[in-house]
Amino acid sequence: MFTFLINWIKRQVHLHRMEQKGQIGTRKRKTDNALITAADSSKVLGIFMLVLLWAVSALLLTLPSLRPVKFPLIVNQQAPRTIFADFDFAYEDTPKTTELRKQAAEGEPVYFKMSDKANSLIRQNADNLFSEVTKRIGQLKLQQPYQSDGSAAGNLVAGLNDNTLNALYAMLQDQHLLQLFYEELDSLLGQGIVAPPEQAKYKVGQRVRVIDAQGRDRLPKPIEDLLLPDKAADLLTESVLNNYSPGGDRNLFRQNLLQLSQWIVGTGNLEPDQELTAARRKAASQAIEPVMVGIKQNQPLVIKDQTVTPEILACIKAYEYDYQARLKETNTVQKFFQNTIWGLVLVLFVGLYMYHIHPDVVKSNRKLSLVGIVIILSLFIDYLSMELFFFVSASIGISPGLLIEALPIALPAVLLAVMLGYRVALYVGFYVSSIVALMLGYSFDVALEGMVVCSVSAILVRSATNYRSFFVRTLLAAALSFWLLDFNLLQHIFLQAELLPWAAVLAIYNGVITAVLALVLIFVFELLFNVSTNMSLMVLCDFNHPLLKELQLKAPGTSHHSQNVAMLAEAAAKEVGANPIRARAAALYHDIGKLNKPEYFTENNIQTTNQHVGLHPQMSSMIIRGHVKDGLDLAHRYKLCRLIRDTIEQHHGTDLMQFFYQRALQEQTNDAPVLESQYRYPGPLAHEKEVVIVSLADACEAACRSLEKPTASKIEAMVDEIFRKRIRDGQLNNADITVGDLAKLRESFIRTLTTMYHGRIAYPKGPEKEDEDDLFLAPAKPAAPEPEAVASGNSAGGPAGPAAD
């Protein structure tokens, strides 16, 4: 069992080594898989990719919408993270509003109303008092003792002395004095008299307003300006004394009269109108508008590790309430439908753009899939970068206003600029920027900034010729573009200077992450989609590549021919606006199939016998034609890019091997016809501009190499003839090239070939006759010296003259 397993492993290893050497199994790799070829042109797969792109775009547009959140904060504890406002909102500052409303309410005067009942009672007291005085005087005249009826007035009159009693009675007998007394009493009642306990309820300076008996609202006054009962009684007493002078002890009369006046006035006639006061204060309080605090989007509500105060908690609660209200108002179905429509519009736009500007991308599912995957991958990276930024910003307090500078929006542009060209990268940058702008809430600034950054980055990296240059250009383009295009830079300087360092850090971070991702993904896409970039082609142009080294060793003539073709193609590509690096790389590898039988190609056997002597022309044509298939085998084995494989397969097109065809016609000995198709290359015809340039350069270089004593006129005539022959033979029918480009190619080929094969001035020989011996032959052994010479000796320690045999 183990012996069988070991032998099977050895056999597999041996087969693998033979396959690597091309001894077996190479024909299986000569062309791409038929399924892959069919898939590349299948409309179903192309539509599937567009639908997938549409679905992903709609999904990512819906994900960043409002989601349920909860902010567990407790007063007097530290906030676990920084919370920024996702939108503009305003909330009521309840403590401040309450304070202002309280002040407004307290600023309203206290309302007192005059009591008709109290006025009547006070007047009744005066009448009762005077009635008891008259009653007692009458009893005194009858010499009867005064008996009080037990009323307050009776008790007061019973306690009066005779002088006071007689003075009061005398005043009562004077109608004028009595009238003055009642007028003064009415005047005091009209001013309003408040009881001391009621006045004590309010602080000094409290404004009051009196509603008189007629319902009129009097002007406000401080509460201390209201009459107290003692003050009113004193004023009433002074009024009586001013109008009447009693006999006897005036002071005693004044004291007794003051006591009587105090009893008459009692507690006054003002009583607080609590209902009116409450109503007026409520109206004043309600007239105060709530104090609103405005919060702008991206403004921090609380900073991490900040102690939560009641004010902060109130702000957070208001924000949470507004957030939940917006969340309830959000119609997920409607939002998804809207995003789906926007995604469809953008996808249709990209499809129409590609169809009219880059039809080669639309017709190739491989390229279309490359574009779609780059877009999808970039959108997911932007979304993840967005989530990462929100997480980090909540931890270290970076303003969400700097979010755009943390998103690697330029990534798809720099990738496609080196893989498919600048115009594809430009539109894809527009597409991704638009989607990101919609994800961030329909921000036109984001879309505009993203488009400019993508354009600048694509321009700077598209001419990169090595991976190091690609990395550095991507880093600088993304970092500097985001930094310089920060439209809020002036605002940061004047209002939020603390954001400037963060903006610089994020711009550098963006450049680094974009460059790193681009460098990693470019390797992945080159491997998966077999695309060629300037960087990968420059690696192939290195003469240390195994195929080029083997070509130099086994087929030096072909190697030299390929290098010359590369020079021709590179110079011509620059003239017509093609990619010179693609042309050079394609030219260096276009004839690697000759490694299989190098001796059957004349450039490799200049000093040996022609291998085609004695072979049937058809066999010779099969051998020559076989270098295309052998080249494809080597290209697949070494995993060369599609450009080089297409160049190997198409550089001869369906051209006729004229030499062997004519020889077959000459050697025809029977009636069997000589089919031209047996002496033509299998094709297909060249299409890409660089492949067409290599095809023409290959033919021109090979033809001019065969010229004897090439001159400028001969080279020009040969180039013209090859161009005419290719056009007549239909070899340029599928070429992506114009007549103007052909004229430029012709001029470039003639100029380069003339320089390459120009004649040289013959150097004149000197008059002396040169030694006919070959300088590289071994010198003859010196002859033994003659005895005389040995005997005489030589100071140099050697023979004195030339050696002789």
Summary of the structure (lengths in Angstrom):
residues: 805
radius of gyration: 56.7
end to end distance: 75.9
largest distance: 210.0
contacts: 2423
relative contact order: 0.07
helix: 65%
strand: 4%
